[in-house]
Amino acid sequence: MATIPPQSSLSRLGQYHPRLIEAALALNENDLPRAEPLLRAHLKEDPFDVLAIRMFAELAGRIGRFRDAETLLRRALEIAPGFTAARSNLALLLHRQNRPEEALEELDRVRTEEPEEPGHETLQAAVAGRIGAFDEALALYEAILSRGQGLPPIWLSYGHTLKTVGRLDDGIAAYRKAIALQPHFGEAWWSIANLKTAQLGAQDMAAMNAGLPMAEASLSHQGGTRSFLLDADFAAVGSTKPFTAVDFSVGVHWDSWRVEAFAQNAFDSRGQLSLNTACATTFCGPYARVYPTRPRLFGIKAGYDF
């Protein structure tokens, strides 16, 4: 069985199996079709390798298989109770599933084991806010910010909590601090604009417009992926077909007007996002349903700021 230090990280992967290193790099690039067979092969040889189990849990979470991800993380913690990274992942997974009390239980232990890690403190603040413990959430955010560890998303979350408890002016100040650190932070701009007591001035509008691109293109590619983790289900349904989609947009701004022309899926790629069945794969596998990409769409958007 592989022996994994409780605070292992990808930065120290050199001491691990080359297959695990390749899988970690694939996960870092979000290349799940490449990562999955590597992890399966490794776990077949060493089913007690908690680092590989944690990585497989991350893969499951990325495709929305939260129950599988939770099972894998709890398995890793059964093998290595001191594996703090896996426990932190479990707390985050529980938070995302709206199970805050369970998340706090895991976070209490995580923060005991790694009290200086700001990521744990940030997550605990978010969970505390979800259950209505706003004073605790504010105290946690303020402790992080007092240490100079306030990244723009933390200032944004702090602003949201301040707004929730009625401290609107302080909330706006927190949003503006996030913008000062990241001028093109659209969510922070939107948070100010969404407040009925706040108004964006001409200087604010100029700052936002300065960050708007005049032309943009994006390319996305998905390789052949499997929609089922279990080998029996995958064998019955098969993998999706790889596809590439390209989007374009161009826009102009003058005074209070803005106009943008766009093309989504410009080359009309008929891609398969995922496959699913209406009944058990044993019976319905050959008749799997396809969730397709959006067909090609051209459009023009125009707006005027009053």
C-alpha positions as CSV (number, residue, x, y, z in Angstrom):
1,M,0.0,0.0,0.0
2,A,1.3,3.4,-0.9
3,T,2.1,5.6,2.1
4,I,0.8,9.1,1.5
5,P,1.8,12.0,3.9
6,P,-1.3,13.8,5.4
7,Q,-0.4,17.0,3.7
8,S,0.6,15.6,0.3
9,S,0.2,17.9,-2.8
10,L,0.8,17.8,-6.5
11,S,3.9,19.9,-6.0
12,R,5.5,16.8,-4.4
13,L,4.3,14.2,-6.9
14,G,7.9,13.3,-7.9
15,Q,8.0,10.7,-5.1
16,Y,5.0,8.8,-6.6
17,H,4.3,6.4,-9.4
18,P,4.8,7.9,-12.9
19,R,1.3,6.8,-13.8
20,L,-0.1,8.9,-10.9
21,I,2.0,11.9,-12.1
22,E,0.5,11.6,-15.6
23,A,-3.0,11.3,-14.1
24,A,-2.5,14.4,-12.0
25,L,-1.3,16.4,-15.0
26,A,-4.3,15.2,-17.0
27,L,-6.6,16.3,-14.2
28,N,-4.9,19.7,-14.0
29,E,-5.6,20.1,-17.8
30,N,-9.2,18.8,-17.2
31,D,-8.4,15.9,-19.6
32,L,-10.7,13.5,-17.9
33,P,-10.7,10.8,-20.6
34,R,-6.9,10.5,-20.2
35,A,-6.9,10.6,-16.4
36,E,-9.6,8.0,-15.8
37,P,-7.9,4.9,-17.3
38,L,-4.7,5.8,-15.7
39,L,-6.3,6.0,-12.2
40,R,-8.3,2.8,-12.8
41,A,-5.2,0.9,-13.8
42,H,-3.3,2.2,-10.8
43,L,-6.0,1.4,-8.3
44,K,-6.4,-2.1,-9.8
45,E,-2.7,-2.7,-8.8
46,D,-2.9,-0.8,-5.5
47,P,-6.5,-0.3,-4.3
48,F,-5.2,1.2,-1.0
49,D,-3.4,4.2,-2.5
50,V,-5.3,7.1,-0.9
51,L,-3.8,9.7,-3.2
52,A,-5.1,7.9,-6.3
53,I,-8.5,7.4,-4.5
54,R,-8.7,11.1,-3.8
55,M,-7.8,12.0,-7.4
56,F,-10.5,9.6,-8.7
57,A,-13.0,11.3,-6.3
58,E,-12.1,14.6,-7.9
59,L,-12.7,13.2,-11.3
60,A,-16.1,11.9,-10.2
61,G,-17.0,15.3,-8.8
62,R,-16.2,17.1,-12.0
63,I,-18.7,15.0,-13.9
64,G,-21.4,15.5,-11.3
65,R,-21.1,12.0,-9.7
66,F,-21.2,13.5,-6.2
67,R,-22.3,10.3,-4.4
68,D,-19.4,8.4,-6.0
69,A,-17.0,11.2,-5.1
70,E,-18.2,11.1,-1.4
71,T,-17.9,7.3,-1.2
72,L,-14.3,7.5,-2.6
73,L,-13.3,10.3,-0.2
74,R,-14.7,8.4,2.8
75,R,-12.8,5.3,1.7
76,A,-9.6,7.3,1.6
77,L,-10.2,8.6,5.1
78,E,-10.9,5.1,6.4
79,I,-7.5,4.0,5.1
80,A,-5.7,7.2,6.2
81,P,-7.7,9.3,8.8
82,G,-5.0,11.9,8.8
83,F,-5.2,12.6,5.1
84,T,-6.2,16.3,5.5
85,A,-6.5,17.1,1.8
86,A,-9.1,14.4,1.4
87,R,-11.1,15.6,4.4
88,S,-11.0,19.1,3.1
89,N,-12.3,17.9,-0.3
90,L,-15.1,16.0,1.5
91,A,-16.1,19.2,3.4
92,L,-16.2,21.1,0.2
93,L,-18.3,18.4,-1.5
94,L,-20.8,18.4,1.4
95,H,-21.0,22.2,1.2
96,R,-21.8,22.0,-2.5
97,Q,-24.5,19.5,-1.8
98,N,-26.1,21.9,0.8
99,R,-25.2,19.7,3.8
100,P,-23.6,22.5,5.9
101,E,-23.7,20.8,9.3
102,E,-21.8,17.8,8.0
103,A,-19.4,20.1,6.2
104,L,-18.7,22.0,9.5
105,E,-18.0,18.7,11.3
106,E,-15.3,17.8,8.8
107,L,-13.9,21.4,8.8
108,D,-13.5,21.5,12.5
109,R,-11.1,18.6,12.3
110,V,-9.4,20.0,9.1
111,R,-8.7,23.3,10.8
112,T,-7.3,21.5,13.9
113,E,-4.9,19.7,11.7
114,E,-4.0,22.7,9.4
115,P,-4.9,25.8,11.4
116,E,-2.8,28.2,9.2
117,E,-4.4,27.2,5.8
118,P,-6.6,30.1,4.7
119,G,-8.6,28.0,2.2
120,H,-10.1,26.0,5.1
121,E,-11.0,29.2,6.9
122,T,-12.6,30.6,3.8
123,L,-14.7,27.5,3.3
124,Q,-15.8,27.5,6.9
125,A,-16.9,31.2,6.6
126,A,-19.0,30.2,3.5
127,V,-20.6,27.3,5.3
128,A,-21.3,29.4,8.4
129,G,-23.0,32.0,6.2
130,R,-25.2,29.3,4.7
131,I,-26.5,28.2,8.1
132,G,-27.2,31.8,9.2
133,A,-24.2,32.1,11.5
134,F,-23.3,35.5,10.0
135,D,-21.3,36.9,13.0
136,E,-19.1,33.8,12.8
137,A,-18.7,34.2,9.0
138,L,-17.8,37.9,9.3
139,A,-15.3,37.2,12.0
140,L,-13.6,34.5,9.8
141,Y,-13.5,36.7,6.7
142,E,-12.1,39.6,8.8
143,A,-9.4,37.4,10.2
144,I,-8.3,36.3,6.7
145,L,-8.4,39.9,5.4
146,S,-6.5,41.2,8.4
147,R,-3.6,38.9,7.5
148,G,-3.4,40.4,4.0
149,Q,-4.7,37.2,2.4
150,G,-7.8,38.8,0.8
151,L,-8.0,37.7,-2.8
152,P,-10.9,39.3,-4.9
153,P,-13.3,36.4,-4.4
154,I,-12.9,36.6,-0.6
155,W,-13.6,40.3,-0.6
156,L,-16.7,39.5,-2.8
157,S,-17.9,36.9,-0.3
158,Y,-17.3,39.3,2.6
159,G,-19.3,41.9,0.8
160,H,-22.2,39.5,0.2
161,T,-22.3,38.6,4.0
162,L,-22.2,42.3,5.0
163,K,-25.1,43.0,2.6
164,T,-27.0,40.1,4.1
165,V,-26.8,41.6,7.6
166,G,-27.8,45.0,6.4
167,R,-24.4,46.7,6.4
168,L,-24.8,47.9,2.8
169,D,-22.2,50.7,2.9
170,D,-19.6,48.3,4.2
171,G,-20.7,45.7,1.6
172,I,-20.2,48.2,-1.2
173,A,-16.7,49.1,0.2
174,A,-15.8,45.4,0.1
175,Y,-17.0,45.0,-3.5
176,R,-15.0,48.0,-4.5
177,K,-11.9,46.5,-2.8
178,A,-12.4,43.4,-4.9
179,I,-12.6,45.6,-8.0
180,A,-9.5,47.5,-7.0
181,L,-7.6,44.2,-6.9
182,Q,-9.1,42.9,-10.1
183,P,-10.6,45.8,-12.2
184,H,-12.4,43.4,-14.6
185,F,-14.1,41.4,-11.9
186,G,-17.6,41.3,-13.4
187,E,-19.3,39.7,-10.5
188,A,-18.2,42.4,-8.1
189,W,-19.5,45.1,-10.6
190,W,-22.8,43.3,-10.9
191,S,-23.1,43.0,-7.1
192,I,-22.9,46.8,-6.8
193,A,-25.3,47.4,-9.7
194,N,-27.8,45.0,-8.2
195,L,-28.1,47.2,-5.0
196,K,-30.9,49.6,-5.2
197,T,-29.1,52.0,-2.8
198,A,-26.0,52.2,-5.0
199,Q,-25.5,53.8,-8.4
200,L,-22.6,53.4,-10.8
201,G,-21.2,56.6,-11.9
202,A,-19.6,57.7,-15.2
203,Q,-16.1,56.8,-13.9
204,D,-17.4,53.3,-13.0
205,M,-18.9,52.8,-16.5
206,A,-15.7,53.9,-18.1
207,A,-13.7,51.4,-16.0
208,M,-16.1,48.6,-17.0
209,N,-16.1,49.5,-20.7
210,A,-12.3,49.7,-20.7
211,G,-12.2,46.0,-19.8
212,L,-14.6,44.8,-22.5
213,P,-13.0,43.1,-25.4
214,M,-13.8,44.3,-28.9
215,A,-13.3,40.9,-30.4
216,E,-13.3,37.4,-28.9
217,A,-13.0,33.8,-30.1
218,S,-13.1,30.6,-28.1
219,L,-12.4,27.0,-29.1
220,S,-13.6,24.0,-27.0
221,H,-12.8,20.4,-27.6
222,Q,-14.2,17.3,-25.9
223,G,-12.7,13.9,-26.5
224,G,-14.5,10.7,-26.4
225,T,-15.8,10.5,-22.8
226,R,-17.7,7.9,-20.7
227,S,-20.9,8.9,-19.0
228,F,-20.8,6.0,-16.5
229,L,-18.1,5.2,-14.0
230,L,-19.0,1.5,-13.7
231,D,-17.3,-0.6,-16.4
232,A,-20.5,-2.7,-17.0
233,D,-22.5,0.4,-17.7
234,F,-19.8,1.9,-19.9
235,A,-19.5,-1.4,-21.9
236,A,-23.3,-1.3,-22.6
237,V,-23.5,2.3,-23.6
238,G,-20.0,3.2,-25.0
239,S,-18.3,6.6,-25.1
240,T,-19.3,9.8,-26.8
241,K,-17.7,10.9,-30.0
242,P,-15.1,13.7,-29.8
243,F,-16.0,17.1,-31.2
244,T,-14.7,20.7,-31.4
245,A,-16.8,23.8,-31.3
246,V,-15.8,27.4,-32.1
247,D,-17.5,30.6,-31.0
248,F,-16.9,34.2,-32.3
249,S,-18.0,37.6,-31.1
250,V,-17.2,41.2,-32.1
251,G,-18.6,44.3,-30.5
252,V,-18.3,48.1,-30.5
253,H,-19.1,50.7,-27.8
254,W,-19.7,54.4,-28.1
255,D,-21.3,56.7,-25.7
256,S,-24.2,54.8,-24.1
257,W,-24.6,52.3,-27.0
258,R,-23.2,48.9,-27.3
259,V,-23.6,46.4,-30.2
260,E,-22.3,42.9,-30.5
261,A,-22.5,40.3,-33.2
262,F,-21.9,36.7,-32.4
263,A,-21.7,33.2,-33.8
264,Q,-22.0,30.2,-31.5
265,N,-20.8,26.8,-32.7
266,A,-19.8,28.6,-35.9
267,F,-19.0,25.5,-37.8
268,D,-22.2,23.6,-36.7
269,S,-20.3,20.8,-34.9
270,R,-22.8,18.1,-34.0
271,G,-21.2,17.1,-30.8
272,Q,-22.3,14.6,-28.1
273,L,-22.0,16.1,-24.6
274,S,-23.0,12.9,-22.8
275,L,-25.1,9.7,-23.1
276,N,-27.9,8.5,-20.8
277,T,-30.5,5.8,-20.8
278,A,-34.2,5.7,-19.9
279,C,-33.8,2.4,-18.0
280,A,-31.0,0.0,-16.8
281,T,-28.1,0.0,-19.2
282,T,-28.4,-3.8,-19.5
283,F,-31.6,-3.3,-21.5
284,C,-31.4,0.2,-22.8
285,G,-27.7,0.5,-23.5
286,P,-28.1,0.1,-27.3
287,Y,-30.7,2.9,-27.3
288,A,-28.8,5.5,-25.3
289,R,-30.1,9.0,-25.5
290,V,-27.7,11.7,-26.7
291,Y,-27.3,15.2,-25.1
292,P,-26.1,17.2,-28.1
293,T,-24.3,20.5,-28.4
294,R,-26.3,23.6,-29.3
295,P,-26.6,23.9,-33.1
296,R,-25.0,26.9,-34.9
297,L,-26.5,30.2,-33.9
298,F,-25.9,33.7,-35.3
299,G,-27.2,36.8,-33.6
300,I,-26.8,40.5,-32.8
301,K,-27.2,42.1,-29.4
302,A,-27.7,45.8,-28.9
303,G,-28.1,47.8,-25.7
304,Y,-28.4,51.3,-24.4
305,D,-27.4,52.5,-20.9
306,F,-29.8,55.0,-19.5
